[in-house]
Amino acid sequence: MSATAAPAYSPPAVHGVTPLAATRFGGGWEGAAVMMLTLLLLSFGLVTLYSASSFLAQRQGLPDYHFVVRQAVGAGAGLVLLLIFSRIPYSTWRSLAWPMMLAAWLLLVFIVLPGTESFAPERNGARRWLQLGPVGFQPSEAAKLAVLVWTAVLAVKKQELFRSLTRGLGPFLVVWTAMLVPVLLEPDFSTAALIGMLGCIIVFAAGARPAHFIFLSVLAAPLVLHQFATDFREMRLGAFLNPEAHTSGAGYQVHQSLIAIGSGGIGGVGFGEGQQKFGFLPEAHNDFIFALIGEEWGLIGVALLVCAYVALIVIGFRIARRAADLFGELLAVGCTSLIALHAFLHMGVNLSLLPATGLPLPLISDGRSNLMVTLAAIGILLSVARGIPRNPRPSHG
């Protein structure tokens, strides 16, 4: 008796994602490339941080490896978050958007309230840290991720209303403002500006009209000018516009940063041989670590570092373009833009192309809060990559 062989069972695709694509790490080569670049930058960051911080640690009576060990702990926790978030289906974040925003807002308000100084001590004239015993965290870092996810969720719902300023962008502006006010009260204008830019990029990717952004920029100009009217920011802006006249005052950091980069030449002075970190360049392990890289690794090292960031950003936007749905696309755009904004604003400050802002270089600068949030965002990006369908989806146009 003859019988026709039954075809092999193939599970159906779920939400347009084939089982094969869903089982690969990151959904294909994009996820693997993102992970490789992340580990490369993270490893280079720990090596560079040791060179940048060993003298500072010794000057404070600490072991020369103090900052590196502390950063490695943050890197370990961040990698755990990355792996967990990469395995969580990105659609899960839809239901978590509002709780994330509320939690981040409550933490931001708490650290600026009078009477909470024991938990939110003032450091360098600002209250940005929530300190619980030996553990410290910056709520503004969590706010970046919360705004990213919430904006992506609401942008999907509001896509058809973006032709109207009040019904389209209006709700975003109300919630963004509520989130940014406590950040400005810390005060932390650079982080508030970055969160605002991040939200605008996501909404623009969802189809918001460019004319609305131009209109809003005009309305926001007085607020920006008011922020720069403080003596400290006014001096920083003056140092940016005329650096030669402020080399010993507000422009001292940027001046020393340019000296460090210029001293590196083509090939650099060698790992650990940089001189600017010995008391000349403040925050060489954090806000001006790019300058130290320029000094010790030279133009070649800087070019390779920029190429690594550009590759990570290009692949991130490729993941966004190939995402299974609009929500995945906007999440990928947000996660990629978070890294891009931090990287290029940091480099711009170190090269005296932008006023000093105090933003870290992602995956490299000292700072566990930023490092953990960056790695968590990369985990979400990998989750989107994991869901890339084998066949291109229709354009959202």
PLY file of the C-alpha trace (Angstrom):
ply
format ascii 1.0
element vertex 397
property float x
property float y
property float z
element edge 396
property int vertex1
property int vertex2
end_header
0.00 0.00 0.00
1.46 3.37 -0.98
1.00 6.52 0.99
1.96 10.11 0.45
4.56 11.26 2.94
3.23 13.94 5.23
5.07 17.25 4.96
7.32 18.21 7.84
5.55 20.33 10.42
6.49 23.97 10.37
5.09 26.17 13.15
3.22 29.22 11.89
4.66 32.68 12.10
3.55 34.75 15.07
2.82 38.42 14.42
4.64 38.20 11.11
7.81 36.74 12.66
8.95 33.34 11.42
10.14 30.79 14.01
13.60 30.72 12.41
14.02 34.47 12.72
12.67 34.43 16.26
15.17 31.82 17.47
18.30 33.52 16.21
20.16 35.79 18.61
18.93 39.23 17.65
17.06 37.90 14.61
20.11 37.75 12.30
23.46 39.38 11.73
22.28 42.78 12.98
21.80 41.56 16.54
25.13 39.76 16.58
26.86 42.86 15.21
25.24 45.10 17.83
26.35 42.74 20.58
29.90 42.56 19.23
30.22 46.34 18.98
28.73 46.77 22.46
31.24 44.38 24.04
34.08 45.98 22.07
33.21 49.49 23.25
32.56 48.30 26.80
35.94 46.54 26.99
37.75 49.52 25.52
35.91 51.74 28.00
37.13 49.76 31.01
40.73 49.83 29.74
40.54 53.56 29.04
38.88 54.26 32.38
41.78 52.66 34.21
44.24 54.97 32.48
42.00 58.00 33.08
41.17 57.34 36.73
44.15 55.59 38.37
45.88 58.87 39.31
42.61 60.37 40.59
41.95 57.29 42.73
45.43 57.38 44.24
45.08 61.09 44.96
41.92 60.29 46.93
43.73 57.57 48.90
42.05 54.74 47.01
43.51 51.80 45.07
44.38 52.72 41.48
41.77 50.25 40.18
38.93 51.65 42.33
36.94 53.33 39.54
37.44 50.44 37.13
36.15 47.86 39.61
33.17 50.07 40.39
32.43 50.48 36.68
32.86 46.74 36.08
30.16 46.06 38.68
27.84 48.41 36.80
28.80 46.75 33.52
27.95 43.33 34.94
24.55 44.51 36.16
23.95 46.27 32.85
24.79 43.16 30.84
22.30 41.19 32.92
19.66 43.80 32.05
20.69 43.62 28.40
20.24 39.85 28.27
16.90 39.97 30.10
15.51 42.81 27.97
16.70 41.18 24.76
14.63 38.09 25.64
11.48 40.00 26.61
9.16 40.49 23.60
9.27 44.21 22.92
5.46 44.37 22.79
5.58 43.90 26.60
6.76 47.50 26.98
3.37 48.80 25.81
1.79 47.92 29.14
4.78 49.19 31.14
5.06 52.65 29.58
2.88 54.57 32.03
4.18 52.81 35.18
7.74 53.57 34.04
6.91 57.24 33.51
5.18 57.55 36.87
8.01 55.84 38.74
10.66 57.98 37.04
8.69 61.18 37.70
8.20 60.37 41.39
11.93 59.73 41.81
12.80 62.98 40.03
10.42 64.97 42.22
11.64 63.25 45.38
15.30 64.21 44.92
14.52 67.92 44.51
12.02 68.22 47.38
13.13 70.11 50.50
13.87 67.78 53.38
15.11 64.87 51.28
18.76 65.91 51.38
19.74 62.81 53.39
18.70 60.66 50.43
19.51 63.17 47.70
22.64 65.07 48.79
23.89 68.08 46.92
26.99 67.48 44.81
28.75 70.27 42.93
25.77 72.56 43.40
23.16 70.09 42.09
20.92 67.35 43.49
20.90 64.62 40.86
21.59 61.47 42.85
19.38 59.20 44.91
21.72 57.73 47.54
20.65 54.60 49.44
23.60 53.60 51.60
26.54 52.72 49.35
24.32 52.54 46.27
23.69 55.69 44.24
21.57 56.17 41.13
20.57 59.08 38.90
16.79 59.06 38.34
17.28 61.24 35.25
18.96 58.25 33.56
15.89 56.10 34.20
13.76 58.99 32.90
15.49 58.74 29.52
14.39 55.14 29.10
10.90 55.85 30.42
10.38 58.76 28.01
11.72 56.64 25.15
9.26 53.79 25.74
6.27 56.00 26.58
6.78 58.24 23.55
7.00 55.22 21.23
3.77 53.78 22.68
1.78 57.00 22.37
3.22 57.85 18.94
1.74 54.64 17.54
-1.68 55.62 18.90
-1.44 59.23 17.74
0.01 58.58 14.28
-3.17 59.61 12.47
-3.47 62.82 14.52
-0.05 64.33 13.88
-1.46 66.79 11.35
-3.00 68.61 14.32
-0.65 70.38 16.70
-3.02 70.29 19.68
-4.32 66.72 19.23
-1.09 65.32 17.86
1.93 66.83 19.63
-0.08 68.43 22.43
-0.30 65.39 24.74
3.41 64.71 24.29
4.32 68.26 25.25
2.26 68.13 28.44
3.83 64.90 29.70
7.36 65.79 28.52
7.11 69.12 30.37
6.00 67.39 33.57
9.04 65.11 33.30
11.54 67.84 32.39
10.62 70.38 35.09
12.14 68.39 38.00
15.22 67.66 35.86
15.67 71.40 35.31
15.24 71.98 39.05
18.16 69.67 39.91
19.50 71.61 37.89
20.54 69.57 34.82
19.80 71.49 31.66
21.88 69.25 29.38
20.00 66.09 30.41
16.66 67.87 30.07
17.63 69.01 26.58
18.73 65.49 25.63
15.45 63.97 26.85
13.52 66.56 24.88
15.52 65.87 21.72
15.07 62.13 22.18
11.31 62.47 22.42
11.16 64.75 19.38
13.22 62.32 17.27
10.84 59.45 18.06
7.75 61.54 17.30
9.32 62.83 14.08
10.05 59.23 13.01
6.38 58.43 13.66
5.28 61.09 11.17
4.99 64.40 13.05
5.11 67.49 10.81
8.43 69.38 10.59
6.54 72.70 10.65
5.28 71.90 14.15
8.83 71.41 15.40
9.89 74.73 13.91
6.97 76.43 15.63
7.77 74.77 18.93
11.45 75.72 18.61
10.44 79.36 18.34
8.24 79.03 21.43
11.01 77.28 23.37
13.68 79.85 22.50
12.86 82.18 25.46
13.09 79.24 27.89
16.48 78.23 26.50
17.73 81.82 26.70
16.46 82.05 30.27
18.38 78.89 31.18
21.56 80.36 29.73
20.97 83.62 31.60
22.37 82.18 34.82
25.89 83.36 35.55
27.40 79.87 35.30
25.83 78.95 31.97
26.44 82.45 30.63
30.15 82.02 31.36
30.13 78.62 29.64
28.43 80.05 26.58
30.89 82.95 26.51
33.77 80.49 26.76
32.36 78.54 23.84
31.93 81.62 21.65
35.32 83.09 22.58
37.50 80.28 24.01
40.78 82.23 23.76
39.50 84.77 26.30
38.46 82.19 28.91
41.33 79.70 29.02
41.72 80.07 32.80
38.04 80.40 33.72
34.85 78.85 32.34
36.68 77.65 29.25
39.51 75.96 31.14
38.17 72.42 30.68
37.61 72.75 26.95
40.99 74.46 26.52
42.73 71.57 28.28
40.66 69.13 26.24
41.94 70.64 22.99
45.51 70.52 24.30
45.07 66.82 25.07
43.63 66.00 21.66
46.25 68.07 19.88
49.06 66.41 21.85
48.00 62.98 20.58
48.92 63.67 16.98
48.38 60.81 14.54
49.25 57.79 16.67
48.91 59.10 20.23
51.42 59.25 23.06
50.67 55.69 24.14
48.29 53.97 26.53
48.73 55.32 30.05
51.20 57.98 28.92
48.77 60.89 28.71
49.75 63.91 30.81
46.52 65.93 30.90
44.90 63.54 33.39
47.47 64.52 36.04
45.45 67.43 37.37
45.22 69.48 34.17
42.04 68.06 32.61
39.17 67.89 35.12
36.80 64.92 34.78
39.21 63.09 32.47
37.47 59.84 33.46
34.00 61.13 32.68
32.98 64.32 30.85
36.29 64.61 28.96
37.33 61.01 28.45
37.19 61.46 24.67
39.99 64.02 24.98
42.09 61.51 26.89
41.48 58.95 24.13
42.65 61.52 21.59
45.82 62.14 23.60
46.77 58.51 24.21
45.48 56.88 21.02
45.78 59.78 18.59
43.81 60.46 15.42
43.88 56.78 14.48
42.31 55.72 17.77
39.71 58.47 17.64
38.80 57.57 14.05
38.36 53.90 14.97
36.21 54.87 17.96
34.00 57.10 15.83
33.68 54.31 13.25
32.55 51.90 15.98
29.83 54.32 17.12
28.75 55.05 13.56
28.54 51.32 12.81
26.44 50.75 15.94
24.13 53.63 15.03
23.75 52.60 11.38
22.91 49.02 12.37
20.48 50.31 14.98
18.60 52.34 12.36
18.69 49.36 10.01
16.97 47.32 12.73
14.39 50.10 13.02
13.77 50.08 9.26
13.28 46.29 9.23
11.23 46.06 12.44
8.05 44.01 12.35
5.77 46.94 13.21
5.73 50.66 13.89
6.14 50.23 17.64
9.28 48.16 17.14
10.58 50.72 14.67
10.09 53.61 17.10
11.68 51.70 19.98
14.73 50.97 17.83
14.92 54.59 16.68
14.74 55.75 20.30
17.35 53.31 21.62
19.73 54.12 18.77
19.19 57.87 19.10
19.90 57.68 22.84
23.38 56.34 22.08
23.92 58.68 19.14
22.96 61.84 21.04
25.20 60.99 23.98
28.15 60.07 21.78
28.13 63.02 19.43
27.23 65.64 22.05
30.10 64.38 24.22
32.53 64.48 21.30
31.26 67.90 20.23
31.96 69.35 23.68
35.45 67.80 23.81
36.25 69.27 20.39
34.87 72.71 21.37
32.11 72.38 18.77
29.40 72.69 21.44
29.12 74.43 24.83
30.16 72.26 27.78
27.26 70.00 28.78
28.62 67.28 31.07
27.19 64.31 29.15
29.10 61.00 29.36
30.45 59.01 26.41
28.22 55.90 26.25
29.81 52.59 27.30
33.12 54.33 28.04
32.78 57.20 30.54
32.68 56.51 34.27
29.12 56.35 35.53
27.16 53.23 36.42
23.71 54.78 36.04
24.27 55.83 32.45
26.07 52.58 31.65
23.24 50.40 32.95
20.56 52.42 31.15
22.56 52.32 27.91
22.94 48.54 28.12
19.24 48.18 28.95
18.39 50.23 25.84
20.64 47.99 23.73
18.76 45.01 25.17
15.48 46.50 23.92
17.10 47.13 20.53
18.14 43.45 20.38
14.57 42.44 21.25
13.34 44.42 18.25
16.02 42.80 16.09
14.90 39.38 17.31
11.45 40.05 15.90
12.56 41.13 12.42
10.38 39.27 9.86
12.07 37.39 7.05
10.01 39.27 4.47
10.15 43.08 4.48
7.09 44.68 6.01
5.15 47.41 4.20
6.31 50.95 4.75
4.55 52.89 7.52
4.55 55.93 5.24
0 1
1 2
2 3
3 4
4 5
5 6
6 7
7 8
8 9
9 10
10 11
11 12
12 13
13 14
14 15
15 16
16 17
17 18
18 19
19 20
20 21
21 22
22 23
23 24
24 25
25 26
26 27
27 28
28 29
29 30
30 31
31 32
32 33
33 34
34 35
35 36
36 37
37 38
38 39
39 40
40 41
41 42
42 43
43 44
44 45
45 46
46 47
47 48
48 49
49 50
50 51
51 52
52 53
53 54
54 55
55 56
56 57
57 58
58 59
59 60
60 61
61 62
62 63
63 64
64 65
65 66
66 67
67 68
68 69
69 70
70 71
71 72
72 73
73 74
74 75
75 76
76 77
77 78
78 79
79 80
80 81
81 82
82 83
83 84
84 85
85 86
86 87
87 88
88 89
89 90
90 91
91 92
92 93
93 94
94 95
95 96
96 97
97 98
98 99
99 100
100 101
101 102
102 103
103 104
104 105
105 106
106 107
107 108
108 109
109 110
110 111
111 112
112 113
113 114
114 115
115 116
116 117
117 118
118 119
119 120
120 121
121 122
122 123
123 124
124 125
125 126
126 127
127 128
128 129
129 130
130 131
131 132
132 133
133 134
134 135
135 136
136 137
137 138
138 139
139 140
140 141
141 142
142 143
143 144
144 145
145 146
146 147
147 148
148 149
149 150
150 151
151 152
152 153
153 154
154 155
155 156
156 157
157 158
158 159
159 160
160 161
161 162
162 163
163 164
164 165
165 166
166 167
167 168
168 169
169 170
170 171
171 172
172 173
173 174
174 175
175 176
176 177
177 178
178 179
179 180
180 181
181 182
182 183
183 184
184 185
185 186
186 187
187 188
188 189
189 190
190 191
191 192
192 193
193 194
194 195
195 196
196 197
197 198
198 199
199 200
200 201
201 202
202 203
203 204
204 205
205 206
206 207
207 208
208 209
209 210
210 211
211 212
212 213
213 214
214 215
215 216
216 217
217 218
218 219
219 220
220 221
221 222
222 223
223 224
224 225
225 226
226 227
227 228
228 229
229 230
230 231
231 232
232 233
233 234
234 235
235 236
236 237
237 238
238 239
239 240
240 241
241 242
242 243
243 244
244 245
245 246
246 247
247 248
248 249
249 250
250 251
251 252
252 253
253 254
254 255
255 256
256 257
257 258
258 259
259 260
260 261
261 262
262 263
263 264
264 265
265 266
266 267
267 268
268 269
269 270
270 271
271 272
272 273
273 274
274 275
275 276
276 277
277 278
278 279
279 280
280 281
281 282
282 283
283 284
284 285
285 286
286 287
287 288
288 289
289 290
290 291
291 292
292 293
293 294
294 295
295 296
296 297
297 298
298 299
299 300
300 301
301 302
302 303
303 304
304 305
305 306
306 307
307 308
308 309
309 310
310 311
311 312
312 313
313 314
314 315
315 316
316 317
317 318
318 319
319 320
320 321
321 322
322 323
323 324
324 325
325 326
326 327
327 328
328 329
329 330
330 331
331 332
332 333
333 334
334 335
335 336
336 337
337 338
338 339
339 340
340 341
341 342
342 343
343 344
344 345
345 346
346 347
347 348
348 349
349 350
350 351
351 352
352 353
353 354
354 355
355 356
356 357
357 358
358 359
359 360
360 361
361 362
362 363
363 364
364 365
365 366
366 367
367 368
368 369
369 370
370 371
371 372
372 373
373 374
374 375
375 376
376 377
377 378
378 379
379 380
380 381
381 382
382 383
383 384
384 385
385 386
386 387
387 388
388 389
389 390
390 391
391 392
392 393
393 394
394 395
395 396
